[in-house]
Amino acid sequence: MRVRIIGRWSGVGASNFVVYVNGRSSVVNAVLREHNPYDGVHLVNGGTVEITRADNVSWSFSEER
């Protein structure tokens, strides 16, 4: 399965953006102050996608077919 993850930093405060799959594998660990916006497609082996750090970041994710 492929998942598209998008994160956009508001421009104020912290800009850390961390995304995990199945609570273990980090697919995104970025400081958006330097890479804004983040837009990436990741191959995952199913499971739960969890946004664990997104202060001041608006985000979305969707399955890509």
C-alpha positions as CSV (number, residue, x, y, z in Angstrom):
1,M,0.0,0.0,0.0
2,R,1.2,3.5,-0.7
3,V,0.3,6.5,1.5
4,R,0.6,10.2,0.6
5,I,1.5,12.3,3.6
6,I,1.3,16.1,3.4
7,G,2.3,18.5,6.2
8,R,2.4,22.3,6.1
9,W,4.0,24.4,8.8
10,S,2.0,27.5,9.9
11,G,5.2,29.6,10.0
12,V,5.0,30.1,13.8
13,G,6.5,28.1,16.6
14,A,7.8,24.5,16.4
15,S,7.8,22.8,13.1
16,N,8.6,19.2,13.9
17,F,6.5,16.7,11.9
18,V,6.8,12.9,12.8
19,V,4.7,10.1,11.3
20,Y,4.9,6.4,12.3
21,V,3.4,3.3,10.8
22,N,2.4,0.5,13.3
23,G,4.0,2.5,16.1
24,R,7.5,1.5,15.1
25,S,8.7,2.6,11.7
26,S,9.1,6.3,11.2
27,V,8.2,7.2,7.6
28,V,8.6,11.0,8.2
29,N,10.8,12.8,10.7
30,A,11.2,16.3,9.4
31,V,11.7,19.9,10.6
32,L,9.3,21.7,8.3
33,R,10.9,25.1,9.0
34,E,13.5,23.9,6.4
35,H,11.3,21.8,4.1
36,N,7.8,23.5,4.0
37,P,5.5,22.0,2.8
38,Y,6.3,18.3,3.2
39,D,4.6,16.1,0.5
40,G,5.7,12.5,0.1
41,V,4.4,9.1,-0.9
42,H,5.6,6.1,1.2
43,L,5.3,2.4,0.7
44,V,3.9,0.8,3.8
45,N,2.9,-2.8,4.7
46,G,-0.5,-2.0,6.0
47,G,-1.2,-1.1,9.6
48,T,-2.0,2.2,11.4
49,V,-0.6,5.5,10.2
50,E,-0.1,7.7,13.3
51,I,0.8,11.4,13.3
52,T,2.8,11.7,16.6
53,R,4.2,15.2,16.4
54,A,2.6,18.0,14.5
55,D,2.6,21.2,16.6
56,N,1.8,24.1,14.3
57,V,1.5,21.8,11.3
58,S,-1.7,21.1,9.3
59,W,-1.6,17.7,7.8
60,S,-3.4,15.0,5.8
61,F,-2.8,11.6,4.6
62,S,-4.5,9.4,2.0
63,E,-4.1,6.0,0.4
64,E,-2.6,6.2,-3.1
65,R,-3.7,3.5,-5.6
